[in-house]
Amino acid sequence: MSAEEDWQRQMVKLVREVSGPAVLVDVLPGWRPEDGVAVLLSGEEGRTARLVLEGGWCDLLLREDGVGAFGLMDDADDFEERPDEVRALTRLAATYVTGGGRLEHRRSRVLRRQVPVWVATVEGEVWELSRRWSRRGPA
């Protein structure tokens, strides 16, 4: 097993552990180990989230609402130094697919129209995800 395949396996295992038993985690086909891994998280309510993990970044898309988040991971070689951002985005995805959070429509300052913003509180942090930006802060 190559180092990339081992990293891919560890990331999928981490996502499965963090997301919990109520969330189905499937590895999306077509990703070579050197390109990272993409997983689809889904819940009983029909919501799905795609989480893409690569060496130095991770990307979350909440598919039904079309909003997402982007996270940078430490590009260190040691696996133990990378998963904090993966854990945070996985918890966020699990909250979404199990029916948590709420979708709001807020007026855009630039576009002068309503834009979707999904808001959730996860482990003491408030997350706000839109189509072009995301932010988190203390609850």
Phi and psi in radians as a Rosetta constraint file:
Dihedral C 1 N 2 CA 2 C 2 CIRCULARHARMONIC -1.314 0.35
Dihedral N 2 CA 2 C 2 N 3 CIRCULARHARMONIC 2.906 0.35
Dihedral C 2 N 3 CA 3 C 3 CIRCULARHARMONIC -1.090 0.35
Dihedral N 3 CA 3 C 3 N 4 CIRCULARHARMONIC -0.644 0.35
Dihedral C 3 N 4 CA 4 C 4 CIRCULARHARMONIC -1.153 0.35
Dihedral N 4 CA 4 C 4 N 5 CIRCULARHARMONIC -0.723 0.35
Dihedral C 4 N 5 CA 5 C 5 CIRCULARHARMONIC -1.147 0.35
Dihedral N 5 CA 5 C 5 N 6 CIRCULARHARMONIC -0.664 0.35
Dihedral C 5 N 6 CA 6 C 6 CIRCULARHARMONIC -1.145 0.35
Dihedral N 6 CA 6 C 6 N 7 CIRCULARHARMONIC -0.751 0.35
Dihedral C 6 N 7 CA 7 C 7 CIRCULARHARMONIC -1.077 0.35
Dihedral N 7 CA 7 C 7 N 8 CIRCULARHARMONIC -0.778 0.35
Dihedral C 7 N 8 CA 8 C 8 CIRCULARHARMONIC -1.036 0.35
Dihedral N 8 CA 8 C 8 N 9 CIRCULARHARMONIC -0.805 0.35
Dihedral C 8 N 9 CA 9 C 9 CIRCULARHARMONIC -1.089 0.35
Dihedral N 9 CA 9 C 9 N 10 CIRCULARHARMONIC -0.748 0.35
Dihedral C 9 N 10 CA 10 C 10 CIRCULARHARMONIC -1.153 0.35
Dihedral N 10 CA 10 C 10 N 11 CIRCULARHARMONIC -0.687 0.35
Dihedral C 10 N 11 CA 11 C 11 CIRCULARHARMONIC -1.130 0.35
Dihedral N 11 CA 11 C 11 N 12 CIRCULARHARMONIC -0.756 0.35
Dihedral C 11 N 12 CA 12 C 12 CIRCULARHARMONIC -1.113 0.35
Dihedral N 12 CA 12 C 12 N 13 CIRCULARHARMONIC -0.733 0.35
Dihedral C 12 N 13 CA 13 C 13 CIRCULARHARMONIC -1.065 0.35
Dihedral N 13 CA 13 C 13 N 14 CIRCULARHARMONIC -0.754 0.35
Dihedral C 13 N 14 CA 14 C 14 CIRCULARHARMONIC -1.086 0.35
Dihedral N 14 CA 14 C 14 N 15 CIRCULARHARMONIC -0.793 0.35
Dihedral C 14 N 15 CA 15 C 15 CIRCULARHARMONIC -1.065 0.35
Dihedral N 15 CA 15 C 15 N 16 CIRCULARHARMONIC -0.743 0.35
Dihedral C 15 N 16 CA 16 C 16 CIRCULARHARMONIC -1.125 0.35
Dihedral N 16 CA 16 C 16 N 17 CIRCULARHARMONIC -0.730 0.35
Dihedral C 16 N 17 CA 17 C 17 CIRCULARHARMONIC -1.145 0.35
Dihedral N 17 CA 17 C 17 N 18 CIRCULARHARMONIC -0.782 0.35
Dihedral C 17 N 18 CA 18 C 18 CIRCULARHARMONIC -1.267 0.35
Dihedral N 18 CA 18 C 18 N 19 CIRCULARHARMONIC -0.658 0.35
Dihedral C 18 N 19 CA 19 C 19 CIRCULARHARMONIC -1.254 0.35
Dihedral N 19 CA 19 C 19 N 20 CIRCULARHARMONIC -0.449 0.35
Dihedral C 19 N 20 CA 20 C 20 CIRCULARHARMONIC 1.521 0.35
Dihedral N 20 CA 20 C 20 N 21 CIRCULARHARMONIC 3.006 0.35
Dihedral C 20 N 21 CA 21 C 21 CIRCULARHARMONIC -1.236 0.35
Dihedral N 21 CA 21 C 21 N 22 CIRCULARHARMONIC -0.319 0.35
Dihedral C 21 N 22 CA 22 C 22 CIRCULARHARMONIC -1.421 0.35
Dihedral N 22 CA 22 C 22 N 23 CIRCULARHARMONIC -0.082 0.35
Dihedral C 22 N 23 CA 23 C 23 CIRCULARHARMONIC -2.041 0.35
Dihedral N 23 CA 23 C 23 N 24 CIRCULARHARMONIC 2.256 0.35
Dihedral C 23 N 24 CA 24 C 24 CIRCULARHARMONIC -1.532 0.35
Dihedral N 24 CA 24 C 24 N 25 CIRCULARHARMONIC 2.270 0.35
Dihedral C 24 N 25 CA 25 C 25 CIRCULARHARMONIC -2.064 0.35
Dihedral N 25 CA 25 C 25 N 26 CIRCULARHARMONIC 2.078 0.35
Dihedral C 25 N 26 CA 26 C 26 CIRCULARHARMONIC -2.078 0.35
Dihedral N 26 CA 26 C 26 N 27 CIRCULARHARMONIC 2.409 0.35
Dihedral C 26 N 27 CA 27 C 27 CIRCULARHARMONIC -1.423 0.35
Dihedral N 27 CA 27 C 27 N 28 CIRCULARHARMONIC 2.235 0.35
Dihedral C 27 N 28 CA 28 C 28 CIRCULARHARMONIC -1.362 0.35
Dihedral N 28 CA 28 C 28 N 29 CIRCULARHARMONIC 2.362 0.35
Dihedral C 28 N 29 CA 29 C 29 CIRCULARHARMONIC -1.256 0.35
Dihedral N 29 CA 29 C 29 N 30 CIRCULARHARMONIC 2.842 0.35
Dihedral C 29 N 30 CA 30 C 30 CIRCULARHARMONIC 1.643 0.35
Dihedral N 30 CA 30 C 30 N 31 CIRCULARHARMONIC 0.027 0.35
Dihedral C 30 N 31 CA 31 C 31 CIRCULARHARMONIC -1.767 0.35
Dihedral N 31 CA 31 C 31 N 32 CIRCULARHARMONIC 2.120 0.35
Dihedral C 31 N 32 CA 32 C 32 CIRCULARHARMONIC -1.370 0.35
Dihedral N 32 CA 32 C 32 N 33 CIRCULARHARMONIC 2.563 0.35
Dihedral C 32 N 33 CA 33 C 33 CIRCULARHARMONIC -0.937 0.35
Dihedral N 33 CA 33 C 33 N 34 CIRCULARHARMONIC -0.616 0.35
Dihedral C 33 N 34 CA 34 C 34 CIRCULARHARMONIC -1.265 0.35
Dihedral N 34 CA 34 C 34 N 35 CIRCULARHARMONIC -0.249 0.35
Dihedral C 34 N 35 CA 35 C 35 CIRCULARHARMONIC -1.622 0.35
Dihedral N 35 CA 35 C 35 N 36 CIRCULARHARMONIC -0.121 0.35
Dihedral C 35 N 36 CA 36 C 36 CIRCULARHARMONIC 1.849 0.35
Dihedral N 36 CA 36 C 36 N 37 CIRCULARHARMONIC -2.660 0.35
Dihedral C 36 N 37 CA 37 C 37 CIRCULARHARMONIC -2.600 0.35
Dihedral N 37 CA 37 C 37 N 38 CIRCULARHARMONIC 2.545 0.35
Dihedral C 37 N 38 CA 38 C 38 CIRCULARHARMONIC -2.141 0.35
Dihedral N 38 CA 38 C 38 N 39 CIRCULARHARMONIC 2.293 0.35
Dihedral C 38 N 39 CA 39 C 39 CIRCULARHARMONIC -2.168 0.35
Dihedral N 39 CA 39 C 39 N 40 CIRCULARHARMONIC 2.606 0.35
Dihedral C 39 N 40 CA 40 C 40 CIRCULARHARMONIC -1.950 0.35
Dihedral N 40 CA 40 C 40 N 41 CIRCULARHARMONIC 2.152 0.35
Dihedral C 40 N 41 CA 41 C 41 CIRCULARHARMONIC -1.813 0.35
Dihedral N 41 CA 41 C 41 N 42 CIRCULARHARMONIC 2.366 0.35
Dihedral C 41 N 42 CA 42 C 42 CIRCULARHARMONIC -2.463 0.35
Dihedral N 42 CA 42 C 42 N 43 CIRCULARHARMONIC 2.649 0.35
Dihedral C 42 N 43 CA 43 C 43 CIRCULARHARMONIC -2.149 0.35
Dihedral N 43 CA 43 C 43 N 44 CIRCULARHARMONIC 3.065 0.35
Dihedral C 43 N 44 CA 44 C 44 CIRCULARHARMONIC -1.146 0.35
Dihedral N 44 CA 44 C 44 N 45 CIRCULARHARMONIC -0.411 0.35
Dihedral C 44 N 45 CA 45 C 45 CIRCULARHARMONIC -1.439 0.35
Dihedral N 45 CA 45 C 45 N 46 CIRCULARHARMONIC 0.045 0.35
Dihedral C 45 N 46 CA 46 C 46 CIRCULARHARMONIC 1.560 0.35
Dihedral N 46 CA 46 C 46 N 47 CIRCULARHARMONIC -0.016 0.35
Dihedral C 46 N 47 CA 47 C 47 CIRCULARHARMONIC -1.383 0.35
Dihedral N 47 CA 47 C 47 N 48 CIRCULARHARMONIC 2.532 0.35
Dihedral C 47 N 48 CA 48 C 48 CIRCULARHARMONIC -2.329 0.35
Dihedral N 48 CA 48 C 48 N 49 CIRCULARHARMONIC 2.669 0.35
Dihedral C 48 N 49 CA 49 C 49 CIRCULARHARMONIC -2.407 0.35
Dihedral N 49 CA 49 C 49 N 50 CIRCULARHARMONIC 2.410 0.35
Dihedral C 49 N 50 CA 50 C 50 CIRCULARHARMONIC -1.853 0.35
Dihedral N 50 CA 50 C 50 N 51 CIRCULARHARMONIC 2.259 0.35
Dihedral C 50 N 51 CA 51 C 51 CIRCULARHARMONIC -2.089 0.35
Dihedral N 51 CA 51 C 51 N 52 CIRCULARHARMONIC 2.064 0.35
Dihedral C 51 N 52 CA 52 C 52 CIRCULARHARMONIC -1.879 0.35
Dihedral N 52 CA 52 C 52 N 53 CIRCULARHARMONIC 2.222 0.35
Dihedral C 52 N 53 CA 53 C 53 CIRCULARHARMONIC -2.098 0.35
Dihedral N 53 CA 53 C 53 N 54 CIRCULARHARMONIC 2.184 0.35
Dihedral C 53 N 54 CA 54 C 54 CIRCULARHARMONIC -2.228 0.35
Dihedral N 54 CA 54 C 54 N 55 CIRCULARHARMONIC 3.114 0.35
Dihedral C 54 N 55 CA 55 C 55 CIRCULARHARMONIC -0.843 0.35
Dihedral N 55 CA 55 C 55 N 56 CIRCULARHARMONIC -0.849 0.35
Dihedral C 55 N 56 CA 56 C 56 CIRCULARHARMONIC -2.050 0.35
Dihedral N 56 CA 56 C 56 N 57 CIRCULARHARMONIC 0.108 0.35
Dihedral C 56 N 57 CA 57 C 57 CIRCULARHARMONIC -2.656 0.35
Dihedral N 57 CA 57 C 57 N 58 CIRCULARHARMONIC 2.861 0.35
Dihedral C 57 N 58 CA 58 C 58 CIRCULARHARMONIC -2.475 0.35
Dihedral N 58 CA 58 C 58 N 59 CIRCULARHARMONIC 2.607 0.35
Dihedral C 58 N 59 CA 59 C 59 CIRCULARHARMONIC -2.356 0.35
Dihedral N 59 CA 59 C 59 N 60 CIRCULARHARMONIC 2.296 0.35
Dihedral C 59 N 60 CA 60 C 60 CIRCULARHARMONIC -2.081 0.35
Dihedral N 60 CA 60 C 60 N 61 CIRCULARHARMONIC 2.285 0.35
Dihedral C 60 N 61 CA 61 C 61 CIRCULARHARMONIC -2.180 0.35
Dihedral N 61 CA 61 C 61 N 62 CIRCULARHARMONIC 2.107 0.35
Dihedral C 61 N 62 CA 62 C 62 CIRCULARHARMONIC -1.525 0.35
Dihedral N 62 CA 62 C 62 N 63 CIRCULARHARMONIC 1.815 0.35
Dihedral C 62 N 63 CA 63 C 63 CIRCULARHARMONIC -1.136 0.35
Dihedral N 63 CA 63 C 63 N 64 CIRCULARHARMONIC -0.770 0.35
Dihedral C 63 N 64 CA 64 C 64 CIRCULARHARMONIC -1.204 0.35
Dihedral N 64 CA 64 C 64 N 65 CIRCULARHARMONIC -0.577 0.35
Dihedral C 64 N 65 CA 65 C 65 CIRCULARHARMONIC -1.699 0.35
Dihedral N 65 CA 65 C 65 N 66 CIRCULARHARMONIC -0.133 0.35
Dihedral C 65 N 66 CA 66 C 66 CIRCULARHARMONIC 1.157 0.35
Dihedral N 66 CA 66 C 66 N 67 CIRCULARHARMONIC 0.467 0.35
Dihedral C 66 N 67 CA 67 C 67 CIRCULARHARMONIC -2.054 0.35
Dihedral N 67 CA 67 C 67 N 68 CIRCULARHARMONIC 2.867 0.35
Dihedral C 67 N 68 CA 68 C 68 CIRCULARHARMONIC -2.821 0.35
Dihedral N 68 CA 68 C 68 N 69 CIRCULARHARMONIC -3.103 0.35
Dihedral C 68 N 69 CA 69 C 69 CIRCULARHARMONIC -2.498 0.35
Dihedral N 69 CA 69 C 69 N 70 CIRCULARHARMONIC 2.711 0.35
Dihedral C 69 N 70 CA 70 C 70 CIRCULARHARMONIC -2.277 0.35
Dihedral N 70 CA 70 C 70 N 71 CIRCULARHARMONIC 2.377 0.35
Dihedral C 70 N 71 CA 71 C 71 CIRCULARHARMONIC -2.315 0.35
Dihedral N 71 CA 71 C 71 N 72 CIRCULARHARMONIC 2.464 0.35
Dihedral C 71 N 72 CA 72 C 72 CIRCULARHARMONIC -1.695 0.35
Dihedral N 72 CA 72 C 72 N 73 CIRCULARHARMONIC 2.365 0.35
Dihedral C 72 N 73 CA 73 C 73 CIRCULARHARMONIC -1.914 0.35
Dihedral N 73 CA 73 C 73 N 74 CIRCULARHARMONIC 2.675 0.35
Dihedral C 73 N 74 CA 74 C 74 CIRCULARHARMONIC -1.033 0.35
Dihedral N 74 CA 74 C 74 N 75 CIRCULARHARMONIC 2.295 0.35
Dihedral C 74 N 75 CA 75 C 75 CIRCULARHARMONIC -1.514 0.35
Dihedral N 75 CA 75 C 75 N 76 CIRCULARHARMONIC 0.498 0.35
Dihedral C 75 N 76 CA 76 C 76 CIRCULARHARMONIC -1.218 0.35
Dihedral N 76 CA 76 C 76 N 77 CIRCULARHARMONIC 2.747 0.35
Dihedral C 76 N 77 CA 77 C 77 CIRCULARHARMONIC -1.329 0.35
Dihedral N 77 CA 77 C 77 N 78 CIRCULARHARMONIC -0.404 0.35
Dihedral C 77 N 78 CA 78 C 78 CIRCULARHARMONIC -1.417 0.35
Dihedral N 78 CA 78 C 78 N 79 CIRCULARHARMONIC 2.110 0.35
Dihedral C 78 N 79 CA 79 C 79 CIRCULARHARMONIC -0.972 0.35
Dihedral N 79 CA 79 C 79 N 80 CIRCULARHARMONIC -0.659 0.35
Dihedral C 79 N 80 CA 80 C 80 CIRCULARHARMONIC -1.095 0.35
Dihedral N 80 CA 80 C 80 N 81 CIRCULARHARMONIC -0.359 0.35
Dihedral C 80 N 81 CA 81 C 81 CIRCULARHARMONIC -1.562 0.35
Dihedral N 81 CA 81 C 81 N 82 CIRCULARHARMONIC -0.099 0.35
Dihedral C 81 N 82 CA 82 C 82 CIRCULARHARMONIC -1.713 0.35
Dihedral N 82 CA 82 C 82 N 83 CIRCULARHARMONIC -0.518 0.35
Dihedral C 82 N 83 CA 83 C 83 CIRCULARHARMONIC -1.373 0.35
Dihedral N 83 CA 83 C 83 N 84 CIRCULARHARMONIC -0.059 0.35
Dihedral C 83 N 84 CA 84 C 84 CIRCULARHARMONIC -1.033 0.35
Dihedral N 84 CA 84 C 84 N 85 CIRCULARHARMONIC -0.815 0.35
Dihedral C 84 N 85 CA 85 C 85 CIRCULARHARMONIC -1.196 0.35
Dihedral N 85 CA 85 C 85 N 86 CIRCULARHARMONIC -0.621 0.35
Dihedral C 85 N 86 CA 86 C 86 CIRCULARHARMONIC -1.107 0.35
Dihedral N 86 CA 86 C 86 N 87 CIRCULARHARMONIC -0.765 0.35
Dihedral C 86 N 87 CA 87 C 87 CIRCULARHARMONIC -1.056 0.35
Dihedral N 87 CA 87 C 87 N 88 CIRCULARHARMONIC -0.806 0.35
Dihedral C 87 N 88 CA 88 C 88 CIRCULARHARMONIC -1.078 0.35
Dihedral N 88 CA 88 C 88 N 89 CIRCULARHARMONIC -0.814 0.35
Dihedral C 88 N 89 CA 89 C 89 CIRCULARHARMONIC -1.229 0.35
Dihedral N 89 CA 89 C 89 N 90 CIRCULARHARMONIC -0.551 0.35
Dihedral C 89 N 90 CA 90 C 90 CIRCULARHARMONIC -1.170 0.35
Dihedral N 90 CA 90 C 90 N 91 CIRCULARHARMONIC -0.751 0.35
Dihedral C 90 N 91 CA 91 C 91 CIRCULARHARMONIC -1.073 0.35
Dihedral N 91 CA 91 C 91 N 92 CIRCULARHARMONIC -0.697 0.35
Dihedral C 91 N 92 CA 92 C 92 CIRCULARHARMONIC -1.110 0.35
Dihedral N 92 CA 92 C 92 N 93 CIRCULARHARMONIC -0.796 0.35
Dihedral C 92 N 93 CA 93 C 93 CIRCULARHARMONIC -1.093 0.35
Dihedral N 93 CA 93 C 93 N 94 CIRCULARHARMONIC -0.733 0.35
Dihedral C 93 N 94 CA 94 C 94 CIRCULARHARMONIC -1.116 0.35
Dihedral N 94 CA 94 C 94 N 95 CIRCULARHARMONIC -0.670 0.35
Dihedral C 94 N 95 CA 95 C 95 CIRCULARHARMONIC -1.055 0.35
Dihedral N 95 CA 95 C 95 N 96 CIRCULARHARMONIC -0.772 0.35
Dihedral C 95 N 96 CA 96 C 96 CIRCULARHARMONIC -1.118 0.35
Dihedral N 96 CA 96 C 96 N 97 CIRCULARHARMONIC -0.901 0.35
Dihedral C 96 N 97 CA 97 C 97 CIRCULARHARMONIC -1.226 0.35
Dihedral N 97 CA 97 C 97 N 98 CIRCULARHARMONIC -0.325 0.35
Dihedral C 97 N 98 CA 98 C 98 CIRCULARHARMONIC -1.667 0.35
Dihedral N 98 CA 98 C 98 N 99 CIRCULARHARMONIC 0.200 0.35
Dihedral C 98 N 99 CA 99 C 99 CIRCULARHARMONIC 1.676 0.35
Dihedral N 99 CA 99 C 99 N 100 CIRCULARHARMONIC 0.109 0.35
Dihedral C 99 N 100 CA 100 C 100 CIRCULARHARMONIC -1.412 0.35
Dihedral N 100 CA 100 C 100 N 101 CIRCULARHARMONIC 3.006 0.35
Dihedral C 100 N 101 CA 101 C 101 CIRCULARHARMONIC 1.313 0.35
Dihedral N 101 CA 101 C 101 N 102 CIRCULARHARMONIC -3.126 0.35
Dihedral C 101 N 102 CA 102 C 102 CIRCULARHARMONIC -2.571 0.35
Dihedral N 102 CA 102 C 102 N 103 CIRCULARHARMONIC 2.590 0.35
Dihedral C 102 N 103 CA 103 C 103 CIRCULARHARMONIC -1.708 0.35
Dihedral N 103 CA 103 C 103 N 104 CIRCULARHARMONIC 2.191 0.35
Dihedral C 103 N 104 CA 104 C 104 CIRCULARHARMONIC -2.017 0.35
Dihedral N 104 CA 104 C 104 N 105 CIRCULARHARMONIC 2.784 0.35
Dihedral C 104 N 105 CA 105 C 105 CIRCULARHARMONIC -2.090 0.35
Dihedral N 105 CA 105 C 105 N 106 CIRCULARHARMONIC 2.076 0.35
Dihedral C 105 N 106 CA 106 C 106 CIRCULARHARMONIC -2.071 0.35
Dihedral N 106 CA 106 C 106 N 107 CIRCULARHARMONIC 2.648 0.35
Dihedral C 106 N 107 CA 107 C 107 CIRCULARHARMONIC -1.300 0.35
Dihedral N 107 CA 107 C 107 N 108 CIRCULARHARMONIC 2.219 0.35
Dihedral C 107 N 108 CA 108 C 108 CIRCULARHARMONIC -1.311 0.35
Dihedral N 108 CA 108 C 108 N 109 CIRCULARHARMONIC 2.414 0.35
Dihedral C 108 N 109 CA 109 C 109 CIRCULARHARMONIC -1.305 0.35
Dihedral N 109 CA 109 C 109 N 110 CIRCULARHARMONIC -0.497 0.35
Dihedral C 109 N 110 CA 110 C 110 CIRCULARHARMONIC -1.623 0.35
Dihedral N 110 CA 110 C 110 N 111 CIRCULARHARMONIC -0.843 0.35
Dihedral C 110 N 111 CA 111 C 111 CIRCULARHARMONIC -1.472 0.35
Dihedral N 111 CA 111 C 111 N 112 CIRCULARHARMONIC -0.260 0.35
Dihedral C 111 N 112 CA 112 C 112 CIRCULARHARMONIC 1.031 0.35
Dihedral N 112 CA 112 C 112 N 113 CIRCULARHARMONIC 0.646 0.35
Dihedral C 112 N 113 CA 113 C 113 CIRCULARHARMONIC -2.555 0.35
Dihedral N 113 CA 113 C 113 N 114 CIRCULARHARMONIC 2.989 0.35
Dihedral C 113 N 114 CA 114 C 114 CIRCULARHARMONIC -1.312 0.35
Dihedral N 114 CA 114 C 114 N 115 CIRCULARHARMONIC 2.348 0.35
Dihedral C 114 N 115 CA 115 C 115 CIRCULARHARMONIC -2.199 0.35
Dihedral N 115 CA 115 C 115 N 116 CIRCULARHARMONIC 2.549 0.35
Dihedral C 115 N 116 CA 116 C 116 CIRCULARHARMONIC -1.291 0.35
Dihedral N 116 CA 116 C 116 N 117 CIRCULARHARMONIC 2.412 0.35
Dihedral C 116 N 117 CA 117 C 117 CIRCULARHARMONIC -2.372 0.35
Dihedral N 117 CA 117 C 117 N 118 CIRCULARHARMONIC 2.073 0.35
Dihedral C 117 N 118 CA 118 C 118 CIRCULARHARMONIC -1.618 0.35
Dihedral N 118 CA 118 C 118 N 119 CIRCULARHARMONIC 2.261 0.35
Dihedral C 118 N 119 CA 119 C 119 CIRCULARHARMONIC -2.140 0.35
Dihedral N 119 CA 119 C 119 N 120 CIRCULARHARMONIC 2.324 0.35
Dihedral C 119 N 120 CA 120 C 120 CIRCULARHARMONIC -2.614 0.35
Dihedral N 120 CA 120 C 120 N 121 CIRCULARHARMONIC 2.610 0.35
Dihedral C 120 N 121 CA 121 C 121 CIRCULARHARMONIC -1.868 0.35
Dihedral N 121 CA 121 C 121 N 122 CIRCULARHARMONIC 2.110 0.35
Dihedral C 121 N 122 CA 122 C 122 CIRCULARHARMONIC -2.285 0.35
Dihedral N 122 CA 122 C 122 N 123 CIRCULARHARMONIC 2.079 0.35
Dihedral C 122 N 123 CA 123 C 123 CIRCULARHARMONIC 0.833 0.35
Dihedral N 123 CA 123 C 123 N 124 CIRCULARHARMONIC 0.869 0.35
Dihedral C 123 N 124 CA 124 C 124 CIRCULARHARMONIC 1.410 0.35
Dihedral N 124 CA 124 C 124 N 125 CIRCULARHARMONIC 0.117 0.35
Dihedral C 124 N 125 CA 125 C 125 CIRCULARHARMONIC -2.127 0.35
Dihedral N 125 CA 125 C 125 N 126 CIRCULARHARMONIC 2.436 0.35
Dihedral C 125 N 126 CA 126 C 126 CIRCULARHARMONIC -1.653 0.35
Dihedral N 126 CA 126 C 126 N 127 CIRCULARHARMONIC 2.169 0.35
Dihedral C 126 N 127 CA 127 C 127 CIRCULARHARMONIC -1.860 0.35
Dihedral N 127 CA 127 C 127 N 128 CIRCULARHARMONIC 2.414 0.35
Dihedral C 127 N 128 CA 128 C 128 CIRCULARHARMONIC -2.245 0.35
Dihedral N 128 CA 128 C 128 N 129 CIRCULARHARMONIC 2.134 0.35
Dihedral C 128 N 129 CA 129 C 129 CIRCULARHARMONIC -2.142 0.35
Dihedral N 129 CA 129 C 129 N 130 CIRCULARHARMONIC 2.250 0.35
Dihedral C 129 N 130 CA 130 C 130 CIRCULARHARMONIC -2.175 0.35
Dihedral N 130 CA 130 C 130 N 131 CIRCULARHARMONIC -2.975 0.35
Dihedral C 130 N 131 CA 131 C 131 CIRCULARHARMONIC -1.275 0.35
Dihedral N 131 CA 131 C 131 N 132 CIRCULARHARMONIC -0.602 0.35
Dihedral C 131 N 132 CA 132 C 132 CIRCULARHARMONIC -2.031 0.35
Dihedral N 132 CA 132 C 132 N 133 CIRCULARHARMONIC -0.050 0.35
Dihedral C 132 N 133 CA 133 C 133 CIRCULARHARMONIC -2.667 0.35
Dihedral N 133 CA 133 C 133 N 134 CIRCULARHARMONIC 2.788 0.35
Dihedral C 133 N 134 CA 134 C 134 CIRCULARHARMONIC -2.578 0.35
Dihedral N 134 CA 134 C 134 N 135 CIRCULARHARMONIC 2.687 0.35
Dihedral C 134 N 135 CA 135 C 135 CIRCULARHARMONIC -2.678 0.35
Dihedral N 135 CA 135 C 135 N 136 CIRCULARHARMONIC 2.735 0.35
Dihedral C 135 N 136 CA 136 C 136 CIRCULARHARMONIC -2.472 0.35
Dihedral N 136 CA 136 C 136 N 137 CIRCULARHARMONIC 2.642 0.35
Dihedral C 136 N 137 CA 137 C 137 CIRCULARHARMONIC -2.776 0.35
Dihedral N 137 CA 137 C 137 N 138 CIRCULARHARMONIC 3.063 0.35
Dihedral C 137 N 138 CA 138 C 138 CIRCULARHARMONIC -1.129 0.35
Dihedral N 138 CA 138 C 138 N 139 CIRCULARHARMONIC 2.576 0.35
